[in-house]
Amino acid sequence: MAATVKTPPVDVLISSLFKVEEPCAKRMRVVYYLRSVAGQAEDKGAQAIEALATALRDHRNSPLMRHELAFVLGQIQSSLACDVLEETLADTSDDDMVRHESAEALGAIGDARSLPLLDRCAAETCKEVSETCVIAGDYVRWKLAGKASGD
């Protein structure tokens, strides 16, 4: 018989997320707990998304951690995450791996508002960011076309 895992309270999770001195593995577990919270009650979900967005903006976090934060924000598929993902993608001084994952997350969210930025970044010289923006933009257009046709 499998034990049921109880999710810690959101305020405890958020507090742990911002303790950059904690081991990355512990903080990653917090990120995935917050992902599950974001799919639950609307108020807690918005709180979880805002915490993840704040952590993505925090450059004290390693590029790998920030990449995972962008990934999780894309999995949540909430347009509440578009602001931070667009900011990150638009910042050409940011790590290319983080920018690539932000573009991928914007594609997963599928909000038309991100198309101008995805199209602009598709012309970049960084191949990983450029190609991801092309694919993400095409995916958003495909999703929007499906919604428009009622599929």
N, C-alpha and C positions, 0 to 999 in steps of 0.2 A: 504494500500500500504506500503510495507516494505521499510525502508530506506536502502540505499546502504552504507556499511561500507567501508571507504577508509583506506587502509593500510598506516601507517606513512612511511616516507622515511627510507630506510635501515640503514643509518648512525645514525638516531635518535633512531631506535630500538636497534641497537648494543650498543650505548651509555647507554641506559636505562638498558640493560641486565647486564652491569657490575657495576651498582650502587647497591652494596650489601646492602646498608643501606635502600633501598626502600622496601616497603612491598612485601612479596613473591607473593601475588596475582597479583600485578601489573607486576612483572617480569615474572610470568607465562604467562600472556597475551602476553607479548613480545615474549616469546619462541614460542607460537603458531602462532603469526604473522610471525616470522622468518621461521617457518615450511612452511607456505603458500608461502613465498617469495622463498624458496628453490625449489619449484616446478615450478617456473616461469623462467625468463631469466637466462641463464647459468652463466653469470658473477655474478649476484646478488645471485644466488643460492649457488655458491661456497663461496661467502662472508658470507652468512647466515650460512652455514654449519661450516665454520671456526670459526665464533663467538660462535656458540653452542658448538663446540668442546673445545674452550678455556674456556668457562664457566664450562664445565664438568670437566676439569682439575683443576679448581679453588676450592680448599677445603675450602675456606671461605663460599662457598655455602653449605647449609644444605644437608645431605644425601637425603632427600626427593626431593629437588630441582634438585640435580644431577641425581637422579633416573629418574625424568621427562625429563631431558635433554637427557639421554641415550634413553629413550622411543621415544622421538621425532626424534632423529637421526635414529633410526630404522625405524620409519614410513616414513622418507624421502627416505629410501632404496637406498642411494648413497654409493658406495664404498669409496668415499672421507672421510666418517666417520669411516672407519675401523681402522685406526691408533689409534685414541683416544679410541675407544671402546675396542680394543685389549689391549692397555696399561692399561685401567681401569680393565678389567677382569684379566689380569695377575698380578696385584698388590694385593697380598694376605693380605696386611695390610689395604686395602680399605674396606669400608662398604660392607657387604655381599649383602644388598639390591641393592646397586648401581652396584655391580659386576654381580648380577643375571640379572638385566635389561640390562646391557651391553652385556651379553651372548645372551639374547633374541633378542636384536637389531641386533647382528651379524647374528643370524639365519634369521631374517627378510630380511636383506640385501642379504644374500645368496651367498657370495663370497667364492670361494674355498680356498682362502688364509687363511681364519680363521679356517679351519678344524683342523690343528695340535694343535692350542691353545685350541679349544673347546674340542678336544679329551683329551688333557693333563689335563684340568680343570675338566673333567668329573670324574676324579679319586680323587677329593678333598674330604676332610672330611665334609665340609659344605654341608649339604644335598640340600639346596635350590640352591646353585651355581652348584653343581654336577649334579643334575637332570635337571636343565635348560640347561646345556652344552650338555647333552646327547640328549635332545629333539631338541635343536638348531642344533647340528651336524647332526642328522638324517634328519631334515628338509632341511638343505643345500644339503645333499646328494640326497634327493628326488627331489629337484628343479633342481640340476645339471643333474640328470638322465633324467628328463623330457626334459631339453634343448637338451641333447645328442640324445634323440630319436625323437626330432622334435615335441614333444607335446606342 
